[in-house]
Amino acid sequence: SVHGAIIAWKDDRNGNYQIFANRVNYSGIVQWTPFGKYIGNGINSNIIGDLHGGAILTWQDSLTGGGAWDVYAQRLDSAGTKLWATTNTKISVAVGGQSDPKQCISGDGGAIFTWWDKRSGVDHDIYAHKILPTGYSYNFGINEENILQGDKHADSYPSCRGNINDWGSSQCNCAWC
């Protein structure tokens, strides 16, 4: 196993919010590039270790236009190479907007993603979607999600448990690997 951490954050160095990631080794020395590898445009990133020295990231972005947020993901190996679609994997691009994605490792090495979803047009529901280790959808399609909870209440929040350390406000988070 490769020891260290992969850290992900958002910044606006190029005029819009983008997600970057970098690996540091056990001694804290940067392993990839001095300023991080660009992953994609967006906010509210979350990262977990993939159990193979890499990481799986998820975030929200409005690539599809219309001001609505959608959920995307990417898997990186220990060298920072994108293992899923180079344009990133669409987790949910349904109408109404999706936000606040989280993920956890599934038993087969893929990931299960959860998020707030407003496709009903009334209020937020919580949806989930499984992606295989290869980056393909469990059902081999997009928007084949399952609703977990309807009518979001103040005490309900999309959540997965895994090796996640979140240092507040989705500014920076880290996956130990």
C-alpha positions as CSV (number, residue, x, y, z in Angstrom):
1,S,0.0,0.0,0.0
2,V,1.1,3.5,-0.7
3,H,1.2,5.6,2.5
4,G,0.2,9.3,2.5
5,A,-2.9,11.2,1.7
6,I,-4.7,12.6,-1.4
7,I,-6.2,16.0,-0.6
8,A,-8.9,17.8,-2.7
9,W,-10.0,21.4,-2.6
10,K,-11.8,24.0,-4.6
11,D,-10.3,27.3,-5.6
12,D,-10.9,30.1,-8.1
13,R,-7.4,30.7,-9.4
14,N,-8.7,30.7,-13.0
15,G,-11.8,32.9,-12.4
16,N,-14.3,30.2,-11.6
17,Y,-14.5,27.4,-8.9
18,Q,-12.5,24.3,-9.9
19,I,-11.6,21.1,-8.0
20,F,-8.0,20.3,-7.6
21,A,-6.2,17.3,-5.9
22,N,-2.7,16.4,-4.8
23,R,-1.0,13.6,-3.1
24,V,1.4,14.0,-0.2
25,N,3.6,11.2,1.1
26,Y,4.0,10.1,4.7
27,S,6.6,12.9,5.2
28,G,4.3,15.6,3.8
29,I,6.1,16.0,0.5
30,V,3.9,16.8,-2.5
31,Q,4.0,13.9,-5.0
32,W,2.1,15.2,-8.0
33,T,2.4,18.8,-9.1
34,P,3.2,21.9,-7.0
35,F,-0.2,23.4,-7.4
36,G,-2.4,20.3,-7.7
37,K,-4.0,18.5,-10.6
38,Y,-7.1,19.9,-12.1
39,I,-10.1,17.5,-11.7
40,G,-13.1,19.5,-12.9
41,N,-15.2,22.7,-12.4
42,G,-17.4,22.7,-9.4
43,I,-17.9,23.1,-5.7
44,N,-18.7,20.9,-2.6
45,S,-16.1,18.3,-3.3
46,N,-15.8,15.1,-1.2
47,I,-13.1,12.5,-1.4
48,I,-12.5,9.0,-0.1
49,G,-9.7,6.5,-0.5
50,D,-10.4,3.7,-3.1
51,L,-8.6,1.0,-1.1
52,H,-5.9,0.7,-3.8
53,G,-3.8,3.8,-3.1
54,G,-6.0,6.2,-5.1
55,A,-9.2,8.1,-4.4
56,I,-12.7,8.7,-5.6
57,L,-13.9,12.3,-5.7
58,T,-17.4,13.7,-6.1
59,W,-18.6,17.3,-6.5
60,Q,-21.5,19.4,-7.9
61,D,-21.2,21.5,-11.1
62,S,-23.6,23.3,-13.4
63,L,-22.1,22.0,-16.7
64,T,-25.5,21.3,-18.2
65,G,-26.5,24.9,-17.9
66,G,-29.7,26.5,-16.7
67,G,-28.3,27.3,-13.3
68,A,-29.1,23.8,-11.9
69,W,-26.4,21.8,-10.1
70,D,-25.5,18.2,-11.2
71,V,-23.3,15.6,-9.5
72,Y,-20.1,14.3,-11.1
73,A,-17.3,11.9,-9.9
74,Q,-13.8,10.8,-10.8
75,R,-11.4,8.1,-9.6
76,L,-7.7,8.8,-9.4
77,D,-4.9,6.2,-9.1
78,S,-1.9,6.8,-6.8
79,A,-0.2,8.8,-9.6
80,G,-3.1,11.1,-10.1
81,T,-4.2,9.6,-13.4
82,K,-8.0,9.8,-14.1
83,L,-9.3,6.2,-14.2
84,W,-12.9,7.0,-15.2
85,A,-14.0,9.1,-18.2
86,T,-11.6,11.9,-18.8
87,T,-14.5,14.3,-18.9
88,N,-15.6,12.9,-15.5
89,T,-18.4,10.5,-14.7
90,K,-22.0,11.9,-14.5
91,I,-23.6,10.6,-11.3
92,S,-26.9,12.6,-11.8
93,V,-27.9,15.2,-14.3
94,A,-31.6,15.1,-13.7
95,V,-33.8,18.2,-13.9
96,G,-34.3,20.3,-10.8
97,G,-30.7,20.2,-9.5
98,Q,-28.6,18.0,-7.3
99,S,-26.3,19.1,-4.6
100,D,-24.1,18.1,-1.6
101,P,-22.8,14.8,-2.9
102,K,-21.2,12.2,-0.6
103,Q,-19.8,8.7,-1.4
104,C,-18.6,5.5,0.2
105,I,-16.8,2.5,-1.1
106,S,-19.0,-0.5,-2.1
107,G,-18.0,-4.1,-1.4
108,D,-16.8,-4.6,-5.0
109,G,-14.4,-1.5,-5.1
110,G,-16.9,0.8,-6.7
111,A,-18.7,3.6,-4.9
112,I,-22.2,4.5,-3.7
113,F,-23.1,8.2,-4.1
114,T,-25.8,10.1,-2.2
115,W,-27.0,13.6,-2.7
116,W,-29.9,16.1,-2.2
117,D,-32.1,16.1,-5.3
118,K,-34.8,18.6,-6.3
119,R,-36.2,16.8,-9.4
120,S,-39.6,16.7,-7.8
121,G,-39.8,20.5,-8.0
122,V,-41.2,20.7,-4.5
123,D,-38.5,20.0,-2.0
124,H,-35.2,18.1,-1.8
125,D,-35.2,14.3,-1.6
126,I,-32.2,12.1,-1.0
127,Y,-31.1,9.9,-3.9
128,A,-28.4,7.2,-4.3
129,H,-26.5,5.7,-7.3
130,K,-23.9,3.0,-7.5
131,I,-20.9,3.2,-9.8
132,L,-18.7,0.1,-10.5
133,P,-14.9,0.2,-10.0
134,T,-14.6,0.7,-13.8
135,G,-16.6,4.0,-13.7
136,Y,-19.7,2.5,-15.3
137,S,-23.1,2.8,-13.7
138,Y,-24.3,-0.3,-11.8
139,N,-27.4,-0.3,-14.1
140,F,-25.3,0.8,-17.2
141,G,-27.0,4.1,-17.6
142,I,-27.3,7.6,-16.3
143,N,-30.0,8.8,-14.0
144,E,-30.9,5.3,-12.8
145,E,-30.9,6.4,-9.2
146,N,-32.9,5.2,-6.3
147,I,-34.8,7.6,-4.0
148,L,-33.8,6.9,-0.3
149,Q,-35.9,9.5,1.4
150,G,-38.5,11.9,0.2
151,D,-39.3,15.4,1.7
152,K,-36.1,16.4,3.3
153,H,-36.4,17.4,6.9
154,A,-34.0,19.6,8.8
155,D,-32.3,16.6,10.4
156,S,-31.8,14.6,7.2
157,Y,-28.6,15.0,5.1
158,P,-27.1,12.8,2.4
159,S,-24.4,10.7,4.1
160,C,-22.1,7.8,3.5
161,R,-19.6,6.5,6.1
162,G,-16.1,5.8,5.0
163,N,-12.6,7.0,5.5
164,I,-13.5,10.7,5.1
165,N,-12.0,13.6,6.9
166,D,-13.8,16.8,6.1
167,W,-12.3,20.1,7.4
168,G,-15.5,22.1,7.1
169,S,-17.3,24.0,4.4
170,S,-16.2,21.7,1.6
171,Q,-13.1,23.8,1.3
172,C,-10.6,21.0,1.6
173,N,-10.9,17.3,2.4
174,C,-8.5,14.4,2.6
175,A,-8.5,10.6,1.9
176,W,-5.9,8.6,3.7
177,C,-4.5,5.9,1.4
